[in-house]
Amino acid sequence: MKWRKIAFLIFVAFALLWLVARAFSWGACSWYGYQTGRDTRYAAFIGCMVKVDERWVPRSELRIVQ
């Protein structure tokens, strides 16, 4: 029974760490949009998206598009 509690606590710790990382990524994406004056949004499994020529492009691929 004790190992179940430990496993549960480890799972909760990883879940909280993941949520904090997602919140930080969302904030960094929002800050990038504020600093550059571009429209940005955060997509859950893609990351920061930037609006370029009426379409959304991942921020990591911006050099390819420009």
Beta strands, then each sheet from edge to edge (+ up, - down):
strand 1: 40-43
strand 2: 47-52
strand 3: 55-58
sheet 1: 1+ 2- 3+
end
